[in-house]
Structure formats: structure tokens, C-alpha cells
Amino acid sequence: MSADLAAANSGAGKVRVAFDEAALTAWMAGHVEGFAGPLTVEQFNGGQSNPTYRLTTPGQRYVLRRKPPGPLLKGAHDVLREARVQQALAETEVPTARIFAVCEDESVIGSAFYVMDMVEGRIFWDASFGEVSKPERAAYFDAMNRVIAALHAVDVEAVGLGDYGRPGNYFARQIGRWSKQYLEDELAGRLPDMDALVEWLPTAIPAGDETGIVHGDFRCDNMIFHPTEPRVLAVLDWELSTLGHPLADFAYHAMMYRMPGDIVAGLGGADPVPLGLPTEAEYIAAYCARTGREGIANWDYYLAFNFFRLAAIMHGIKGRVLRGTASNAQARERAESLPRLAALARAAMENVR
């Protein structure tokens, strides 16, 4: 991610998507344990998909995540799912923020929302972890690796998430979902590379199936790290989480090795060794060791799938920009990455063929 885009996504300030703050204060007084106003509301500069706010009182800071107002595609921006999965994972080895309360009543602020603890720590927008010393960087990568392996080891039935998604056929379901959203959003337009992927991906799904909890957007900038230690304190942004294939989730995360850094946090194909980071092969091997795997076959397919999925997300952002419902000032810049992501997905597809 470019320095300008990272800066634009950091911090909080003026509320861009406003709501009735008095109504929220009254609701929190009745639903959030220990709440005591007055309440100051600021909107985070990030949180592209769902408007996200910092709520400050004299004794506590909270974070509020809400559905964006206005017309939405069916199934998109389900913040209630975010709250549910974080509550379910609270007693596992996967670090999440404490959820204080959930509100399904859209009359309070105009859309469903939840309130969680504001975890104090560091967010790294640069996948090279250039803000820490070179000898420490590998430990930060290992911390991410440990957390995603822990997530994929969670017993979904034991934590009450057995019905969090449909088990099995994850690739077919996801390809169908994102293809449908892409094809239905006529205002955002069509791309030949995306059309080719929509046609090919369902025909080349690797054999074998597994089901676990998948995050769906597991990147370094969706985690809060300890202020001084290589330790993840909370994984954020669970909007895309579901029951799915762990290897699809891990491949999306490890895609940071190939991802251009000006799109989202990525190394853009740079040699990680001079940066003090593990190689892609070493990173995959560490995950395999933690999850009891001998290796991961069909890597290029997983990359094609994930670049396609991210391109479809950017296609949706483009549609929101054109409709005037995007909540983030940098949405247009994000949407402009769509052709490159589609091209990267198609290039991976050609490697498989």
C-alpha cells in the first residue's frame, strides 16, 4: 500500500457518514455495561466497506462498526456476522476484540451495528514491516502465521459456529457469489479478464475438500499488534468470514508475497530475504508444520481464485463509487486497481493451464 494511501487510512476525524449521536448515547447507556457519557464520535479514515467510528467517553474508548446506509447488494456488509464470529472466538487462541453489544434495530442510527473494545496497539500498512528493525521482522511474520493456523484449527461445532456457513464446496460457492455480484453490478462495467475467470474458475477446482472458519481478508493491516512486541492482539474486519476451505484463506494471506504494495499490503514480488523476512516457501512450510500438512498443491489455482475474488471486491467498490455510497475517500483509488488485479488473476490462471 502506498504511503499516501496508508496515511489516508490511519487515524480518525470528521464524521463523514453521520447518524443521531444522542440516540446512540441513549442506546449504549442501556446496552453497554459500564457505559457513561458524554460521548465523542469520530469516524476512522479506513473501514472502506463498513463505516467505522471511534467512540470516546471520559473512561473508555470503543469502536462502532455499522452497515453503510443506502441500497446494498444482497448479503453484503453483514456486520452482525462480524460480531458473532468474534464473540465465538473469544475463548480460543485467535485474538479478537471484546464485543460489548450488538444492535439489529435500524431505527437507532439508521442501520445495524455493533460496539467493541478499542484495542490499543500498532497496525502495519506495509507488509515488509519496515517500521521495525530488520532482525525483528521475521517474528512478526511468524506471529501472523501462528494466528491464521490457530484460526484454521478451531473446532467450529465447539464454538457454536457449525451453522456459520454451508460446509463443503467452498470454492464453488465463493466463485458463484463473486461472479454473481460482478455480473449483476452492470454500472461498474465488465472486463475481459474477469469474464474469462468467471468462465474458467468453476471448471478447475482442485480435488479434495475441507471446512473450517476462514477470515476472508487476513492481512497485516487487518490486525492490531502489541505496541512493542511481535504479537497479534486482535484480528479485525471479519465481514468476509464464513465456513470455508482453509487453504483458500491461507493462500489469500500468503498472496502478500505477490501483491503490489500500492494496492493492499504486499511485497510485490520483492526478494524477502534482504528484508529480513521468510521466503514464500518458508512461510508456507511454517503454516504446513502448524497444521499438520505435508505441503500445498495447486498453489497457482489458489492464487488465481484469490486475485479474482479481490478484483470482484474492488469491482463492488467501483460500483459504490459510481452510486455515491462509498464510505471512504480513497474508494476511487482502490477501484482503479481493478484491471491490474484481474490481470494478475488471469496470469495465475494461465500458469495452471
Contacts in CASP RR format, 6 or more apart in sequence:
PFRMAT RR
TARGET T0000
AUTHOR 0000-0000-0000
METHOD contacts of the structure
MODEL  1
MSADLAAANSGAGKVRVAFDEAALTAWMAGHVEGFAGPLTVEQFNGGQSN
PTYRLTTPGQRYVLRRKPPGPLLKGAHDVLREARVQQALAETEVPTARIF
AVCEDESVIGSAFYVMDMVEGRIFWDASFGEVSKPERAAYFDAMNRVIAA
LHAVDVEAVGLGDYGRPGNYFARQIGRWSKQYLEDELAGRLPDMDALVEW
LPTAIPAGDETGIVHGDFRCDNMIFHPTEPRVLAVLDWELSTLGHPLADF
AYHAMMYRMPGDIVAGLGGADPVPLGLPTEAEYIAAYCARTGREGIANWD
YYLAFNFFRLAAIMHGIKGRVLRGTASNAQARERAESLPRLAALARAAME
NVR
1 9 0 8 1.000
1 125 0 8 1.000
1 126 0 8 1.000
1 221 0 8 1.000
1 261 0 8 1.000
1 262 0 8 1.000
1 263 0 8 1.000
1 264 0 8 1.000
1 265 0 8 1.000
1 266 0 8 1.000
2 261 0 8 1.000
2 262 0 8 1.000
5 125 0 8 1.000
5 262 0 8 1.000
5 330 0 8 1.000
5 333 0 8 1.000
6 125 0 8 1.000
6 126 0 8 1.000
6 221 0 8 1.000
8 45 0 8 1.000
8 46 0 8 1.000
8 329 0 8 1.000
8 330 0 8 1.000
9 45 0 8 1.000
9 46 0 8 1.000
9 47 0 8 1.000
9 125 0 8 1.000
9 221 0 8 1.000
9 328 0 8 1.000
9 330 0 8 1.000
10 45 0 8 1.000
10 46 0 8 1.000
10 123 0 8 1.000
10 125 0 8 1.000
11 44 0 8 1.000
11 45 0 8 1.000
11 46 0 8 1.000
12 42 0 8 1.000
12 43 0 8 1.000
12 44 0 8 1.000
12 45 0 8 1.000
12 53 0 8 1.000
12 54 0 8 1.000
13 42 0 8 1.000
13 43 0 8 1.000
13 44 0 8 1.000
13 45 0 8 1.000
13 54 0 8 1.000
14 42 0 8 1.000
14 43 0 8 1.000
15 41 0 8 1.000
15 42 0 8 1.000
15 43 0 8 1.000
15 53 0 8 1.000
16 43 0 8 1.000
16 51 0 8 1.000
16 327 0 8 1.000
16 329 0 8 1.000
17 43 0 8 1.000
17 51 0 8 1.000
17 68 0 8 1.000
17 69 0 8 1.000
17 327 0 8 1.000
19 66 0 8 1.000
19 109 0 8 1.000
19 110 0 8 1.000
20 108 0 8 1.000
20 109 0 8 1.000
21 39 0 8 1.000
21 41 0 8 1.000
23 108 0 8 1.000
23 109 0 8 1.000
24 39 0 8 1.000
24 41 0 8 1.000
24 55 0 8 1.000
24 64 0 8 1.000
24 108 0 8 1.000
24 109 0 8 1.000
25 37 0 8 1.000
25 38 0 8 1.000
25 39 0 8 1.000
27 103 0 8 1.000
27 108 0 8 1.000
28 35 0 8 1.000
28 39 0 8 1.000
28 55 0 8 1.000
28 101 0 8 1.000
28 115 0 8 1.000
29 35 0 8 1.000
29 36 0 8 1.000
29 37 0 8 1.000
31 100 0 8 1.000
31 101 0 8 1.000
31 103 0 8 1.000
32 62 0 8 1.000
32 100 0 8 1.000
32 101 0 8 1.000
32 115 0 8 1.000
33 100 0 8 1.000
34 60 0 8 1.000
35 57 0 8 1.000
35 60 0 8 1.000
36 57 0 8 1.000
36 58 0 8 1.000
36 59 0 8 1.000
37 57 0 8 1.000
37 58 0 8 1.000
38 57 0 8 1.000
38 58 0 8 1.000
39 55 0 8 1.000
39 56 0 8 1.000
39 57 0 8 1.000
40 55 0 8 1.000
40 56 0 8 1.000
40 57 0 8 1.000
41 53 0 8 1.000
41 54 0 8 1.000
41 55 0 8 1.000
41 56 0 8 1.000
42 53 0 8 1.000
42 54 0 8 1.000
42 56 0 8 1.000
43 51 0 8 1.000
43 52 0 8 1.000
43 53 0 8 1.000
43 54 0 8 1.000
44 52 0 8 1.000
44 53 0 8 1.000
44 54 0 8 1.000
44 63 0 8 1.000
45 328 0 8 1.000
45 329 0 8 1.000
46 52 0 8 1.000
46 328 0 8 1.000
46 330 0 8 1.000
47 237 0 8 1.000
47 327 0 8 1.000
47 328 0 8 1.000
48 317 0 8 1.000
48 326 0 8 1.000
48 327 0 8 1.000
48 328 0 8 1.000
48 330 0 8 1.000
48 331 0 8 1.000
48 334 0 8 1.000
49 68 0 8 1.000
49 77 0 8 1.000
49 237 0 8 1.000
49 239 0 8 1.000
49 327 0 8 1.000
50 65 0 8 1.000
50 66 0 8 1.000
50 67 0 8 1.000
50 68 0 8 1.000
50 77 0 8 1.000
50 79 0 8 1.000
50 82 0 8 1.000
50 239 0 8 1.000
50 327 0 8 1.000
51 65 0 8 1.000
51 66 0 8 1.000
51 68 0 8 1.000
51 327 0 8 1.000
52 63 0 8 1.000
52 64 0 8 1.000
52 65 0 8 1.000
52 66 0 8 1.000
53 63 0 8 1.000
53 64 0 8 1.000
53 65 0 8 1.000
53 66 0 8 1.000
54 61 0 8 1.000
54 62 0 8 1.000
54 63 0 8 1.000
54 118 0 8 1.000
55 61 0 8 1.000
55 62 0 8 1.000
55 63 0 8 1.000
55 64 0 8 1.000
55 115 0 8 1.000
55 118 0 8 1.000
56 62 0 8 1.000
61 118 0 8 1.000
62 100 0 8 1.000
62 115 0 8 1.000
62 116 0 8 1.000
62 117 0 8 1.000
62 118 0 8 1.000
63 97 0 8 1.000
63 115 0 8 1.000
63 116 0 8 1.000
63 117 0 8 1.000
63 118 0 8 1.000
64 113 0 8 1.000
64 114 0 8 1.000
64 115 0 8 1.000
64 116 0 8 1.000
65 79 0 8 1.000
65 82 0 8 1.000
65 83 0 8 1.000
65 113 0 8 1.000
65 114 0 8 1.000
65 116 0 8 1.000
66 79 0 8 1.000
66 109 0 8 1.000
66 110 0 8 1.000
66 111 0 8 1.000
66 112 0 8 1.000
66 113 0 8 1.000
67 77 0 8 1.000
67 78 0 8 1.000
67 79 0 8 1.000
67 111 0 8 1.000
67 112 0 8 1.000
67 113 0 8 1.000
68 77 0 8 1.000
68 111 0 8 1.000
68 320 0 8 1.000
68 325 0 8 1.000
68 327 0 8 1.000
69 110 0 8 1.000
69 111 0 8 1.000
69 325 0 8 1.000
70 325 0 8 1.000
71 323 0 8 1.000
71 325 0 8 1.000
73 181 0 8 1.000
73 184 0 8 1.000
73 185 0 8 1.000
73 316 0 8 1.000
76 181 0 8 1.000
77 239 0 8 1.000
78 239 0 8 1.000
79 112 0 8 1.000
79 113 0 8 1.000
79 114 0 8 1.000
79 239 0 8 1.000
80 102 0 8 1.000
80 104 0 8 1.000
80 112 0 8 1.000
80 114 0 8 1.000
81 164 0 8 1.000
81 238 0 8 1.000
81 239 0 8 1.000
81 241 0 8 1.000
81 242 0 8 1.000
82 114 0 8 1.000
82 237 0 8 1.000
82 238 0 8 1.000
82 239 0 8 1.000
82 241 0 8 1.000
83 99 0 8 1.000
83 102 0 8 1.000
83 114 0 8 1.000
83 116 0 8 1.000
84 161 0 8 1.000
84 164 0 8 1.000
85 161 0 8 1.000
85 164 0 8 1.000
85 213 0 8 1.000
85 238 0 8 1.000
85 241 0 8 1.000
86 96 0 8 1.000
86 97 0 8 1.000
86 99 0 8 1.000
86 116 0 8 1.000
86 238 0 8 1.000
87 99 0 8 1.000
88 159 0 8 1.000
88 160 0 8 1.000
88 161 0 8 1.000
88 164 0 8 1.000
89 96 0 8 1.000
89 151 0 8 1.000
89 154 0 8 1.000
89 159 0 8 1.000
89 213 0 8 1.000
90 96 0 8 1.000
90 98 0 8 1.000
90 99 0 8 1.000
91 159 0 8 1.000
92 150 0 8 1.000
92 154 0 8 1.000
92 159 0 8 1.000
93 147 0 8 1.000
93 150 0 8 1.000
93 153 0 8 1.000
94 147 0 8 1.000
94 150 0 8 1.000
94 151 0 8 1.000
94 154 0 8 1.000
94 235 0 8 1.000
95 147 0 8 1.000
95 232 0 8 1.000
95 233 0 8 1.000
95 234 0 8 1.000
95 235 0 8 1.000
96 234 0 8 1.000
96 235 0 8 1.000
97 116 0 8 1.000
97 117 0 8 1.000
97 118 0 8 1.000
97 119 0 8 1.000
97 224 0 8 1.000
97 234 0 8 1.000
97 236 0 8 1.000
98 116 0 8 1.000
98 117 0 8 1.000
99 114 0 8 1.000
99 115 0 8 1.000
99 116 0 8 1.000
99 117 0 8 1.000
100 114 0 8 1.000
100 115 0 8 1.000
100 116 0 8 1.000
100 117 0 8 1.000
101 114 0 8 1.000
101 115 0 8 1.000
102 112 0 8 1.000
102 113 0 8 1.000
102 114 0 8 1.000
102 115 0 8 1.000
103 109 0 8 1.000
103 112 0 8 1.000
103 113 0 8 1.000
103 114 0 8 1.000
103 115 0 8 1.000
104 112 0 8 1.000
105 112 0 8 1.000
106 112 0 8 1.000
119 224 0 8 1.000
119 233 0 8 1.000
119 234 0 8 1.000
120 224 0 8 1.000
120 227 0 8 1.000
121 224 0 8 1.000
121 225 0 8 1.000
121 226 0 8 1.000
121 227 0 8 1.000
121 233 0 8 1.000
122 131 0 8 1.000
122 224 0 8 1.000
122 225 0 8 1.000
122 226 0 8 1.000
122 227 0 8 1.000
123 221 0 8 1.000
123 223 0 8 1.000
123 224 0 8 1.000
123 225 0 8 1.000
124 131 0 8 1.000
124 140 0 8 1.000
124 220 0 8 1.000
124 221 0 8 1.000
124 223 0 8 1.000
124 225 0 8 1.000
124 265 0 8 1.000
125 220 0 8 1.000
125 221 0 8 1.000
125 265 0 8 1.000
126 261 0 8 1.000
126 265 0 8 1.000
126 266 0 8 1.000
127 219 0 8 1.000
127 220 0 8 1.000
127 256 0 8 1.000
127 259 0 8 1.000
127 261 0 8 1.000
127 265 0 8 1.000
127 266 0 8 1.000
127 267 0 8 1.000
128 137 0 8 1.000
128 266 0 8 1.000
128 267 0 8 1.000
128 270 0 8 1.000
128 275 0 8 1.000
128 277 0 8 1.000
129 136 0 8 1.000
129 137 0 8 1.000
129 140 0 8 1.000
129 141 0 8 1.000
129 220 0 8 1.000
129 277 0 8 1.000
130 137 0 8 1.000
130 275 0 8 1.000
132 140 0 8 1.000
132 230 0 8 1.000
134 275 0 8 1.000
134 276 0 8 1.000
135 276 0 8 1.000
136 230 0 8 1.000
137 275 0 8 1.000
137 276 0 8 1.000
137 277 0 8 1.000
138 276 0 8 1.000
138 277 0 8 1.000
138 278 0 8 1.000
139 230 0 8 1.000
140 220 0 8 1.000
140 225 0 8 1.000
140 230 0 8 1.000
141 277 0 8 1.000
141 278 0 8 1.000
141 283 0 8 1.000
142 230 0 8 1.000
142 278 0 8 1.000
142 286 0 8 1.000
143 225 0 8 1.000
143 230 0 8 1.000
143 231 0 8 1.000
143 232 0 8 1.000
144 218 0 8 1.000
144 220 0 8 1.000
144 223 0 8 1.000
144 232 0 8 1.000
144 253 0 8 1.000
145 283 0 8 1.000
145 286 0 8 1.000
145 287 0 8 1.000
145 290 0 8 1.000
146 232 0 8 1.000
146 290 0 8 1.000
147 223 0 8 1.000
147 232 0 8 1.000
147 235 0 8 1.000
148 215 0 8 1.000
148 218 0 8 1.000
148 249 0 8 1.000
148 250 0 8 1.000
148 253 0 8 1.000
148 287 0 8 1.000
149 287 0 8 1.000
149 290 0 8 1.000
149 291 0 8 1.000
151 213 0 8 1.000
151 214 0 8 1.000
151 215 0 8 1.000
151 218 0 8 1.000
151 235 0 8 1.000
151 249 0 8 1.000
152 212 0 8 1.000
152 213 0 8 1.000
152 214 0 8 1.000
152 246 0 8 1.000
152 249 0 8 1.000
152 250 0 8 1.000
152 291 0 8 1.000
153 291 0 8 1.000
154 161 0 8 1.000
154 212 0 8 1.000
154 213 0 8 1.000
156 162 0 8 1.000
156 164 0 8 1.000
156 211 0 8 1.000
156 212 0 8 1.000
156 213 0 8 1.000
156 243 0 8 1.000
161 213 0 8 1.000
161 243 0 8 1.000
162 243 0 8 1.000
164 213 0 8 1.000
164 241 0 8 1.000
164 242 0 8 1.000
164 243 0 8 1.000
165 242 0 8 1.000
165 243 0 8 1.000
165 244 0 8 1.000
166 173 0 8 1.000
166 243 0 8 1.000
167 211 0 8 1.000
167 243 0 8 1.000
167 244 0 8 1.000
168 209 0 8 1.000
168 211 0 8 1.000
168 243 0 8 1.000
168 244 0 8 1.000
168 245 0 8 1.000
169 209 0 8 1.000
170 209 0 8 1.000
170 211 0 8 1.000
170 214 0 8 1.000
170 243 0 8 1.000
170 244 0 8 1.000
170 245 0 8 1.000
170 248 0 8 1.000
171 201 0 8 1.000
171 205 0 8 1.000
171 206 0 8 1.000
171 245 0 8 1.000
171 248 0 8 1.000
171 305 0 8 1.000
172 202 0 8 1.000
172 205 0 8 1.000
174 248 0 8 1.000
174 305 0 8 1.000
174 309 0 8 1.000
175 198 0 8 1.000
175 201 0 8 1.000
175 202 0 8 1.000
175 205 0 8 1.000
175 305 0 8 1.000
175 308 0 8 1.000
176 202 0 8 1.000
178 308 0 8 1.000
178 309 0 8 1.000
178 312 0 8 1.000
178 313 0 8 1.000
179 198 0 8 1.000
179 201 0 8 1.000
179 312 0 8 1.000
181 312 0 8 1.000
181 315 0 8 1.000
181 316 0 8 1.000
182 188 0 8 1.000
182 194 0 8 1.000
182 198 0 8 1.000
182 312 0 8 1.000
182 315 0 8 1.000
182 316 0 8 1.000
183 198 0 8 1.000
185 315 0 8 1.000
185 316 0 8 1.000
185 319 0 8 1.000
187 319 0 8 1.000
187 322 0 8 1.000
187 323 0 8 1.000
188 315 0 8 1.000
188 316 0 8 1.000
188 318 0 8 1.000
188 319 0 8 1.000
188 322 0 8 1.000
189 315 0 8 1.000
189 318 0 8 1.000
191 338 0 8 1.000
191 339 0 8 1.000
191 342 0 8 1.000
193 339 0 8 1.000
193 342 0 8 1.000
193 343 0 8 1.000
193 345 0 8 1.000
193 346 0 8 1.000
194 308 0 8 1.000
194 311 0 8 1.000
194 312 0 8 1.000
194 315 0 8 1.000
194 342 0 8 1.000
194 345 0 8 1.000
196 346 0 8 1.000
196 349 0 8 1.000
197 304 0 8 1.000
197 308 0 8 1.000
197 342 0 8 1.000
197 345 0 8 1.000
197 346 0 8 1.000
197 349 0 8 1.000
200 349 0 8 1.000
200 353 0 8 1.000
201 304 0 8 1.000
201 305 0 8 1.000
201 308 0 8 1.000
201 349 0 8 1.000
204 301 0 8 1.000
204 352 0 8 1.000
205 301 0 8 1.000
206 297 0 8 1.000
206 298 0 8 1.000
206 301 0 8 1.000
206 302 0 8 1.000
209 245 0 8 1.000
210 244 0 8 1.000
210 245 0 8 1.000
210 246 0 8 1.000
210 247 0 8 1.000
211 243 0 8 1.000
211 244 0 8 1.000
211 245 0 8 1.000
212 243 0 8 1.000
212 244 0 8 1.000
212 245 0 8 1.000
212 246 0 8 1.000
213 241 0 8 1.000
213 242 0 8 1.000
213 243 0 8 1.000
213 244 0 8 1.000
214 241 0 8 1.000
214 242 0 8 1.000
214 243 0 8 1.000
214 244 0 8 1.000
214 245 0 8 1.000
214 246 0 8 1.000
214 248 0 8 1.000
214 249 0 8 1.000
215 222 0 8 1.000
215 235 0 8 1.000
215 238 0 8 1.000
215 240 0 8 1.000
215 241 0 8 1.000
215 249 0 8 1.000
216 240 0 8 1.000
216 241 0 8 1.000
216 242 0 8 1.000
216 249 0 8 1.000
216 252 0 8 1.000
217 237 0 8 1.000
217 239 0 8 1.000
217 240 0 8 1.000
217 252 0 8 1.000
218 235 0 8 1.000
218 249 0 8 1.000
218 252 0 8 1.000
218 253 0 8 1.000
219 253 0 8 1.000
219 256 0 8 1.000
219 264 0 8 1.000
219 265 0 8 1.000
220 256 0 8 1.000
220 265 0 8 1.000
221 264 0 8 1.000
221 265 0 8 1.000
222 235 0 8 1.000
222 236 0 8 1.000
222 237 0 8 1.000
223 232 0 8 1.000
223 234 0 8 1.000
223 235 0 8 1.000
223 236 0 8 1.000
224 232 0 8 1.000
224 233 0 8 1.000
224 234 0 8 1.000
224 236 0 8 1.000
225 231 0 8 1.000
225 232 0 8 1.000
225 233 0 8 1.000
226 232 0 8 1.000
226 233 0 8 1.000
246 291 0 8 1.000
247 296 0 8 1.000
247 302 0 8 1.000
248 302 0 8 1.000
248 305 0 8 1.000
248 306 0 8 1.000
250 287 0 8 1.000
250 296 0 8 1.000
251 296 0 8 1.000
251 299 0 8 1.000
251 302 0 8 1.000
251 303 0 8 1.000
251 305 0 8 1.000
251 306 0 8 1.000
252 306 0 8 1.000
252 309 0 8 1.000
252 310 0 8 1.000
254 280 0 8 1.000
254 283 0 8 1.000
254 284 0 8 1.000
254 287 0 8 1.000
255 303 0 8 1.000
255 306 0 8 1.000
255 307 0 8 1.000
256 265 0 8 1.000
256 266 0 8 1.000
256 267 0 8 1.000
257 266 0 8 1.000
257 267 0 8 1.000
257 268 0 8 1.000
257 269 0 8 1.000
257 272 0 8 1.000
257 280 0 8 1.000
257 283 0 8 1.000
258 266 0 8 1.000
258 267 0 8 1.000
258 268 0 8 1.000
258 269 0 8 1.000
258 303 0 8 1.000
258 344 0 8 1.000
259 265 0 8 1.000
259 266 0 8 1.000
259 267 0 8 1.000
259 268 0 8 1.000
260 266 0 8 1.000
260 268 0 8 1.000
260 337 0 8 1.000
260 340 0 8 1.000
261 267 0 8 1.000
261 268 0 8 1.000
262 337 0 8 1.000
263 334 0 8 1.000
263 337 0 8 1.000
263 340 0 8 1.000
263 341 0 8 1.000
264 310 0 8 1.000
267 275 0 8 1.000
267 277 0 8 1.000
272 278 0 8 1.000
272 279 0 8 1.000
272 280 0 8 1.000
273 279 0 8 1.000
278 286 0 8 1.000
284 295 0 8 1.000
284 296 0 8 1.000
284 299 0 8 1.000
285 295 0 8 1.000
287 293 0 8 1.000
288 294 0 8 1.000
288 295 0 8 1.000
288 296 0 8 1.000
296 302 0 8 1.000
298 352 0 8 1.000
300 348 0 8 1.000
300 349 0 8 1.000
300 351 0 8 1.000
300 352 0 8 1.000
301 348 0 8 1.000
301 352 0 8 1.000
303 345 0 8 1.000
303 348 0 8 1.000
304 345 0 8 1.000
304 346 0 8 1.000
304 348 0 8 1.000
304 349 0 8 1.000
304 351 0 8 1.000
304 352 0 8 1.000
305 345 0 8 1.000
306 345 0 8 1.000
307 341 0 8 1.000
307 342 0 8 1.000
307 344 0 8 1.000
307 345 0 8 1.000
307 348 0 8 1.000
308 342 0 8 1.000
308 345 0 8 1.000
310 341 0 8 1.000
311 338 0 8 1.000
311 341 0 8 1.000
311 342 0 8 1.000
311 345 0 8 1.000
314 334 0 8 1.000
314 335 0 8 1.000
314 337 0 8 1.000
314 338 0 8 1.000
314 341 0 8 1.000
315 335 0 8 1.000
315 338 0 8 1.000
316 335 0 8 1.000
317 326 0 8 1.000
317 331 0 8 1.000
317 334 0 8 1.000
317 335 0 8 1.000
318 335 0 8 1.000
318 338 0 8 1.000
319 335 0 8 1.000
320 326 0 8 1.000
320 331 0 8 1.000
321 331 0 8 1.000
321 332 0 8 1.000
321 335 0 8 1.000
326 332 0 8 1.000
328 334 0 8 1.000
END
